[in-house]
Amino acid sequence: MNDEDAHNSTSGPGNLFLRETMNECITRAFAFGMVAAFSTRAPGKAGDNEDAAAMIDVNEHTGVLALADGVGGHAGGAMASSLAVQAVHDAVSAAGDHPTGLRDAIMTGYEIANRAVTDIGVGAATTLSVVELHREGVRTYHVGDSPILLVSQRGNVRMQIITHSPVGYAVESGLLPEKEAMHHADRHVVSNLVGDDDMRIEISSRITMQKRDTLLLASDGLFDNLHTREIIQIIRKGPIQRAGHGLVQLAMERMSHAREGMPSKPDDLTFLLFRRST
């Protein structure tokens, strides 16, 4: 760990970020690399931050990252995201130091989360994106449209999930350019959510993660205010603390000061950024 990554670091098992209002990123050693985390409510927002996230330690070679974005306009969004992340955290923690059982633990977490959010009873819902990290590779799980992105040090996209939304499917099929998608009227129509009786969990195959690759989980507050190519340029290399700070600085600037030709949509901002170091 270099001096910059050590700044503002935290330690200890199972970091949870629920309804946070953070001023800057925190960083720490996690699994076989370093993680930077940030979560805060939208600029000028009076209510709760409706995002939630968790860094869940399994052992020195294995960890789980989870992020949820309570659906805006739905009652209980902050409660829904908190319950979802807490459910995954508790299920993985209960599984103990048995990486081969992580898939079952994560799936159990999703099922518990769906019941808990449904039981709120006020139409609450949330996205939920999860990644299990092993030296041998990473596996993604997601419900909704909170992006997961894996890039190389050179900036090549090694993996990007297809978000569960009509606009996400249109971008993936080539029918809609990403630049137009950012301003599409239906961008935030989500077709699959935790809190829905028909929730569907999409699971990837195991993806190899090379040394110096960078993984990102984020809420809408990041991808609504920065183009994907901008995000990649910020996160692909350099100390992870600096990368996290760069994401926060540019996203908050865009939210607070709209400029012609640039995306600007105030929203809660949360991300988890993981860099493989060994």
C-alpha angles and dihedrals in degrees: 000000000000126000095262094051091048091057113103091000123157132197141199135086125294110010112200125194111197123166089341129176103196126177098202143003123280121212134194144155111280129178106315097343146013130296131203119199134190135169132168140145123259118282110274094007115145098193132068126297102258094202125090135182143177140200106204119193117213101165139318091286101037139053144153128227122197133182132179132186115201108225111257114238093025118110113248097020093149091047092048095052092045093050092048096051092042090053093054091044092052095044094049092044091051091053090065127199097339109113092182088065096052095098092056091045093051092047089050089051091053092050093048090046093052092051093046094050092045090051092058083080100205101096093269119165141167144186117242126197121180134180127192112207125207131159087245092057146297132269125202130211123186146172116184132359107308102127128235116196132181119193136176126236087259091055099255114149106238095176138359122173122232105242119230099248136097090246092049091052091047092053092048092050092049095245094115127038114232092238091057091043091062090064099035115130091229097044092119098044102117121198100194127039143164104253093047122111088223096051112156122199115212114207126190128213115255110287121206113239114204126209110282093017113139127218124200132193114181147163128236091272089076104038094042091058105035129048114238091246090055091051092050093051091052098046105034099085145000127057111332091229089060091047091052092047090050092054092049094046096049096040094049091045091053092048094049100040116036114205128189112264094015126100115252125172119147109226141140109288124214133154143162116208120192126187122191109226103174 
